[in-house]
Amino acid sequence: MMANIFNRTSRGGFTLVELLVSITLGLTILLATTKLFIESRESFRYQQQWLDLHERGRHLIQFLSMEFKKIGYPAESFSGTALTATDNSEEGNSDALTISYHGAKDCAGSSATSIRYYIENGDFRCDGNGPSSPTPQTLTSHIDGLQFRFGADTDQDGSIDRYLSADAVPDWDRVHTIQTALLLRSQLPVRESIDSKNYNLLGSSHGPFNDRYLRTIYLTTTHLRNH
């Protein structure tokens, strides 16, 4: 009787081979699930960085276009220097631009006689030259390049003849459009491969950066209504 019970119990258990197979299958499933989770997480981070990049670029281009349309306002009575710029004078051989218009306010909301836009420590900054000397404001971060080109009516026939860099503009009163190029960088390094690309910003080369950040160029042309 005892032998029969022992035999039935033995037949109902697992052999060593079966146990090893079960462990191997379990580990395989665990590794596959972990790999899928990691890939999904990395894909999500990648998409989030692209979305953030495009959102920042779109808002910055819209903001600058609105500001540039105010240059020299009002055209009938504005006096002073409405627009100046410096070529390759800032961080990473980027440009800087200074504008002025009646009732101008800097990016902190303070009254200003002029407003300067430039890059410093990877930040796109706004400097107001007003009586209270406000602290420079950061509009957005992770900027790798900023270039301007100026559409000038050099023969005064009412149409744009050439797009010039700041140091080639003969007379700022003849500038009627501004081309803006911005090179934005993602906040996190999510590329699989190294970014060895050179980025062409209106004829000015930026890079290679040799890192894993995402980058994209934003371009716009703004007509100066009062200039």
C-alpha positions in Angstrom: 0.0 0.0 0.0 2.8 2.4 0.9 4.6 1.6 -2.3 1.6 2.5 -4.4 1.3 5.9 -2.7 5.0 6.6 -3.2 4.8 5.8 -6.9 1.8 8.0 -7.5 3.4 10.9 -5.7 6.6 10.5 -7.7 4.7 10.4 -11.0 2.9 13.7 -10.1 6.0 15.8 -9.5 8.6 17.5 -11.9 11.8 16.0 -13.2 15.0 18.1 -13.2 14.8 18.5 -16.9 11.3 19.8 -16.8 12.2 22.2 -14.0 15.2 23.6 -16.1 13.0 24.0 -19.1 10.4 25.9 -17.1 13.1 28.2 -15.6 14.6 28.8 -19.1 11.2 29.7 -20.6 10.4 32.0 -17.7 13.7 33.8 -18.0 13.2 34.1 -21.8 9.7 35.6 -21.3 11.1 38.0 -18.6 13.9 39.2 -20.8 11.6 39.7 -23.8 9.2 41.7 -21.7 12.0 43.8 -20.2 13.4 44.5 -23.7 10.0 45.5 -25.0 9.5 47.8 -22.0 12.9 49.5 -22.5 12.3 50.0 -26.3 8.8 51.4 -25.6 10.2 53.8 -23.0 13.0 55.0 -25.3 10.5 55.4 -28.2 8.3 57.5 -25.9 11.2 59.7 -24.8 12.3 60.2 -28.4 8.8 61.3 -29.5 8.5 63.6 -26.4 11.8 65.3 -27.3 10.7 65.9 -30.9 7.3 67.3 -29.7 9.0 69.6 -27.2 11.5 70.7 -29.9 8.9 71.6 -32.4 6.7 73.3 -29.8 9.6 75.6 -28.6 10.7 76.3 -32.2 7.2 77.2 -33.4 6.5 79.5 -30.4 9.9 81.3 -30.7 9.5 81.9 -34.4 5.9 83.3 -33.9 7.1 85.6 -31.1 10.0 87.0 -33.1 7.9 87.6 -36.1 5.4 89.6 -34.0 8.2 91.6 -32.4 9.9 92.4 -35.7 6.7 93.7 -37.2 6.8 96.4 -34.6 10.2 97.7 -35.6 10.2 101.5 -36.2 6.5 101.9 -35.1 5.0 104.4 -35.9 6.5 104.9 -39.3 5.3 108.5 -39.6 6.9 109.8 -36.4 9.5 107.3 -35.1 12.9 108.8 -34.6 16.1 107.0 -33.6 17.7 103.7 -34.6 15.0 101.1 -35.3 17.2 98.2 -36.3 20.8 97.2 -35.9 22.6 93.8 -35.8 26.0 92.2 -35.4 27.3 89.4 -37.5 28.8 86.2 -35.9 29.5 88.2 -32.7 27.9 85.9 -30.2 28.2 82.4 -28.8 28.9 79.7 -31.4 29.3 82.4 -34.1 25.7 83.4 -33.8 24.3 86.8 -34.6 22.7 89.4 -32.3 19.8 91.8 -33.2 18.7 95.0 -31.6 15.3 96.6 -32.3 13.3 99.6 -31.2 9.8 101.0 -31.5 7.5 103.4 -29.7 6.3 102.0 -26.4 8.8 99.1 -26.5 8.8 96.7 -23.6 11.4 94.1 -22.9 10.7 90.4 -22.2 10.1 91.1 -18.5 7.4 93.7 -19.4 9.5 96.7 -18.5 9.7 99.9 -20.7 12.8 99.9 -22.9 14.3 102.1 -25.4 15.7 99.1 -27.3 15.6 95.3 -27.1 18.5 93.0 -27.9 18.1 89.4 -28.9 21.1 87.0 -28.7 22.4 83.6 -27.4 24.3 83.1 -24.2 25.1 79.7 -22.5 22.7 78.0 -24.9 19.8 80.3 -24.0 18.0 82.6 -26.3 18.0 85.9 -24.4 16.2 89.2 -24.4 18.0 92.3 -23.1 16.0 95.5 -22.5 17.9 98.8 -22.5 15.6 100.8 -20.3 15.9 103.3 -17.5 15.5 100.5 -14.8 18.2 98.3 -16.4 16.1 95.1 -16.1 17.8 91.7 -15.8 18.1 89.8 -19.1 15.3 87.3 -19.7 15.6 83.8 -21.1 13.0 83.1 -23.8 14.0 79.5 -24.3 16.9 77.2 -23.8 18.9 74.6 -25.8 19.7 76.9 -28.8 22.8 76.0 -30.9 22.6 78.7 -33.5 21.0 82.0 -34.5 21.5 83.8 -37.8 19.8 86.8 -39.5 19.8 88.0 -43.1 18.4 91.3 -44.1 16.5 92.0 -47.3 17.7 95.4 -48.6 16.4 97.6 -51.3 19.9 98.8 -52.4 18.8 100.7 -55.4 15.7 102.2 -53.8 13.3 100.9 -56.5 10.8 99.5 -53.9 11.8 95.9 -54.1 14.3 93.7 -52.3 17.6 93.3 -54.2 19.7 91.2 -51.9 19.7 89.4 -48.6 22.8 90.6 -46.6 24.6 89.7 -43.4 24.6 92.4 -40.8 28.2 93.5 -41.6 27.3 93.9 -45.3 24.2 96.2 -44.8 25.1 99.6 -46.3 22.1 101.5 -44.8 19.7 100.0 -42.2 16.9 102.3 -43.4 16.9 100.3 -46.7 16.2 97.0 -44.9 12.6 95.9 -45.4 12.6 92.2 -44.4 14.4 90.0 -42.0 15.2 86.3 -42.5 15.6 84.4 -39.2 17.2 80.9 -38.8 17.3 79.1 -35.4 19.0 75.8 -34.6 17.2 74.2 -31.6 18.5 71.2 -29.6 16.5 68.7 -27.6 16.7 68.7 -23.9 17.8 65.1 -23.7 20.3 63.0 -25.8 18.0 60.5 -27.4 19.6 59.8 -30.8 20.8 56.3 -31.5 23.7 57.6 -33.5 26.2 60.5 -33.1 25.1 63.8 -34.7 28.0 64.5 -37.1 26.0 66.8 -39.3 26.8 70.4 -40.3 23.7 72.6 -40.2 23.4 75.4 -42.8 21.8 78.5 -41.2 21.4 81.1 -44.0 24.9 80.3 -45.3 26.5 80.0 -41.9 27.7 76.5 -40.9 27.0 75.2 -37.3 28.4 71.9 -36.2 29.2 69.1 -36.1 28.3 68.6 -32.5 29.2 64.9 -32.2 26.6 64.1 -29.5 23.3 62.4 -29.4 20.9 65.4 -29.1 18.1 65.9 -31.7 18.4 69.2 -33.7 16.3 71.0 -36.2 16.3 74.3 -38.0 13.5 76.8 -38.0 13.3 79.5 -40.7 11.0 82.5 -41.2 11.0 85.7 -43.2 9.3 88.8 -41.6 8.2 91.9 -43.5 8.9 95.1 -41.6 5.7 97.1 -41.7 7.1 100.4 -40.5 10.6 100.3 -42.1 
